[in-house]
């Protein structure tokens, strides 16, 4: 799959580009759009297509390799490893909690009610489940 179709970055978003790329790889893996053994486009390809510094792409790939999401296959590139939930359910909840705290804080700043936030979140989770089962 060409890099331009796989990744999109938003330089003005306030989220570092390497983080955007890493998050997208995780999301693509979680939804099954990237499967175990799939190779990612090369650092150079992604950098050229997105017009970003190759070191930015390299940083994203290195982060994902350290996390065990990607594996560097010498001479072939980075491939998606077998997804395995890291740690216990309690540990995974603790990993998710800071992200949810950010969502709660932003929702509060936007004067959204808990019901409104949940109404936004539920379809996203359902879409992810639907994409995973396809």
C-alpha positions, 0 to 999 in steps of 0.5 A: 500500500503506498505511504500516502494512502496509509498515513496522513499527518497534520503538522498544525495539530499540536501532536508531534508527527512521529506520534501521529505516525505511531498512533496510526500504525497502532490503529491500523493494526488494531482494526486489522487494516495492517495484519501480522507480517505486513511490511510498512513502507520504508522510512524514505518512502513515507518521508517523501510522500508526506514531505517530512524529515526521514528522522521523524518517520524513523523515530516513529518506527523505532518507538513502535519497535521498542513497544514490540509492535514492529519488528525490523527484518534485516534487508526487508524493512519493518513488519508488524509483529503478532499483536499480543495484549501487554500485561494484565487487564489492570495494566492495560486499563492503567495505560489507557487511563491518561488518554481518557483523562485528556479526553475528559479534560477536553470535554470539560473545556468544551462544555460537553456532558458525559452523555455527549462524550459517550455518544461520540465514543460508542460509535468509534468503538463499534466501528473498530469492532466492525473493522476488526471482524471484517 
